């Protein structure tokens, strides 16, 4: 109850324009825009596709402990509930975002009637909040009060929450680029401060004769590595974007790969600490995956909502947190191969060796409905130049298949190198 | 790098009106409004007034442990740095908030030229972020990796961070009242889940013959009590508002009282766990107090910025967290006496037994510059009716003196009742 009129919230100067009639049901007054229904078929297909391998490995292939399976089922049930809660609240929040003028126009549909629709922005907020609530409540069902994991679990939650806050601040206030780079550094602080794991790296066996060590103790430098990883992962998801469904799609693929990696490591390892670390990761990634699927149902082509930096930052931090606390940050980086390639291709423009436009997006032809690659150095445009013009949806699917292939390559690489490499 | 134009951020339809010229320096083009400088004299006076008793008790009166004193000094140094960082970044963020149409008009100055100024809103955000960074970094200097306090410390940070996020979301999206009540419940979850302290209350001695118990074990009901406390404290600060400087002023007074209580308990107790609990509270309240003072310098009459629900929620949660984890929630409630009274007076209107206007503010007379009390049932109006019309600044000072008197009464009560009561 503060001393103020809310000029923008009341939004007297912001009546819904004629174009929103396209998304309003015909018999309803055009007072409040009505969103199209989410693409539930897509969410169902994606859920089966990305959760089936994990479920098969966890409940059929590996003879996991009954207690562990029960915990995974509990977590899965809560994650499923999270999916439905996110599905219900995304349209509710979207109306608030529109009222508060938080929307964008879909540049890749410029020239079509759909390009005139106000698409609500920053809906990653809903997913982030639902995810946090699930992850917070889950600890009550699993961890006992004296568990050594509770410090790291709470530090992880604090980091993810801080990242969602700063991401939303960025979406609302539109901070400049140099500040954007600093935000993940700030948000990663709880994680860095609470991190109590090892700070040494194992030197790859082929290199040990040259280094003269098998284990290199990095001490505080390890924390700098963690920080750089957090900054890289959050920003690399943020710049591998610009196509309907790509931001959420890539993180769903990576999360599915992380889950498979976790269960494989639990199944193949006998070290109790390694198992616990990967278990920890499962409990944090499963709700992340399901709530993201709810967002994907709204963000898939043609997008009903945009995810905003809130989501890309949140997703990057959620994955970094499990990578670091689950002790598989190297594997995580391999899952991020497309993001690494996209970053490397973007370096000349990001550091202004070459001119960089505000949006490095393909050219859209409203006549054919196809996208044409520009000379901008990012995967989106490189894929169009390499594999020919295509629709936005096809491009997103191609990029997600590439992401999945990179994850499969990572599994193959780990399988091949085991024993020889470490 | 999302697919969007940012219509509101670019703000083409939002040129600064003529009235902002009043706050712009005359020789600067009126492109970007320039804020008036903060009231540093007030901040200095308040700092001395509110930190002197604590400093005297901690460094002169009680023979505290040298290690503890060193830790308090470290925390004080970081808190001082936080004061200057907040002081520097509040005007920077204020410009972003104005650009993003996050501003309000000062209703208590309606009819004067100052009532036409766009006052940036929700600047509690800066204080919240600076506070979190200090609190996060501080654990590195104080707590060792195996400290049992680290779980609760991180849960506290997660709760405070979650509350800042939800407060900012409320400021941006202007959620309805029934949702406002739920927000602190959600944000308090990390605290509830990680709380590992006792769940019993000591029955006051005069009541033991009737109850038949000296200690009542509440179990899970204790967590419900914690939840209600969180909901009450956050919302009660939020509704004891509406006067320049009152939101920040009341929390500064309460924080100073909490610090004094902490150091008195450390000095007078021999139980190591009690001492650690109050130490914990000092480390979280000290940076809260100093960063709030920076905000007070901008929010004092005439307000250059408004604090927003972001601040009131953040402040309430920061105090609840230390009250619960420091095990002095009953004393905290006594410090909240004016808020309790204000809530009780507000009940008929809040629950709509009596009509409730959107703002329950006094009437302002632009001719005399004085406020007149209305019939609304809140302390702001009751004070005007009881003690006569006065200026906004005088009213704020009266209300803060009342807050300080209530805190002194609480100390006296504790002193009188020790031994007899518990």
Interface residues (C-beta under 8 A of the other chain):
Chain A: X1 X2 X3 X4 X5 X6 X7 X8 X9 X13 X93 X96 X97 X99 X100 X101 X102 X103 X104 X105 X106 X107 X108 X119 X121 X125 X129 X132 X133 X136 X137 X139 X140 X145 X150 X151 X154 X155 X157 X158 X161 X162 X164 X165 X166 X168 X169 X172 X173 X174 X175 X186 X189 X190 X193 X194 X196 X238 X239 X241 X242 X243 X244 X247 X303 X306 X307 X308 X309 X312 X359 X360 X361
Chain B: X1 X2 X3 X4 X5 X6 X7 X8 X9 X13 X93 X96 X97 X99 X100 X101 X102 X103 X104 X105 X106 X107 X108 X119 X121 X125 X129 X132 X133 X136 X137 X139 X140 X145 X150 X151 X154 X155 X157 X158 X161 X162 X164 X165 X166 X168 X169 X172 X173 X174 X175 X186 X189 X190 X193 X194 X196 X238 X239 X241 X242 X243 X244 X247 X306 X307 X308 X309 X359 X360 X361
